[in-house]
Amino acid sequence: MSPVLGLTVEHLWLSAAGVLLAGLLGVPLGILISKVRRLAGPVMAIVDILQTIPSLAMLALVMFFFGLGNSSLVVALMVYALLPVLRNTYTGLAGVSADLMEAGKGMGMTGMQLLWRVQFPIALPVILAGFRVAMVTCIGIATIGTLIGAGGLGAPIWRGIQLADTSMILAGAIPAALLAVLADYLLGRLEKSMIPRGLRQKI
């Protein structure tokens, strides 16, 4: 495996780990605030505030608790991925038609049955769109993880800056850009495939 390919795989793994952790936290939290609407405002406000923290400052804060290395980068990426995952989960679930919910209740469905058999399947494309945005965001932010000792494609970019070596900078920047484009494309295809056939628009 070439060094660049190895760094690309590591970069993808770090970004995906951050998004996965955001999903494990954001999806259940999105379900909760869709059920208890009075919590939506305060929870979204807190996550919005976290999102406004500059990435370098976030890395420094996380490094203080988790030390140098990949663990700190993954935690920071989780924070930045949380907003689109949480927001889209909440928006998707809350946007399900009240008529469909009433029809489900009329059929005798419980709250959990309504969630998993009615709301979640309809909201899934919107939720996946949140993961799509989160993944592209994480791939971009992960390039500065090298400043706290993390791996990935930020390493050749930073070394290239230090050495004023354009080819070394491009060796990290181009794979990172291609990775973001590929992730966006593949997740976009997955998102479209989750749309019920009757609701798909013919392009």
C-alpha positions, 0 to 999 in steps of 0.5 A: 500500500502506498503512503498516500493510499494508507493516509487516505484510508486512515483519513476516511476511517477517522472521519467515519468514526466521528460521524458514527459517534455523532449518529449514536448520539444524534439520532436518539437525541433527535428522536427524543426531542421530536417526542418532547418538543419543549426540549428541541429549542434548548438542545438545538441551541446548545449544539448550535453553540458547539458548532460555532467554536472554531475548529482549531479551538475545538481541537485544543479544547478536546486535546486538553481532555483526551491528549494528542492523537486520533482519539481527540480528532475523532471526538472533535469530528463527532461534535461537528457532525452532531448538528446536521445529524441531530437537526435532520433526524428531528426535522425528518421525524417531526415532518411526518404528516399528522394524518399518517400518524392519526391513521397509525393510531387508528390501526392500534399502533403503539408509540414505538410502532409508529416511530419504527413503522411510520415515522422512521421509514419516511424520515430516513432520506432526510436523516441520511442527508444529515449524515451526508453533510456530516461526512463531507464536513468531517473529511474537510476538518480532519485535515487539520488533525495533524496539528494535534498529532492525529493521522490522515491526509493532513500530515503531507499538507502540513509538511508541504507547508513547512517545506514550501513543497507544493507537490507534497501539499497537493499529495494530501489536498487532492486525495482529501478533495476526491474523498469528499466528492466520492463520499458525497456522491455515494451517500447521495445515491444511498439517500435517493435509494431510500426515498419511497418509489412513489415519491421519487421525482423523475429528473 
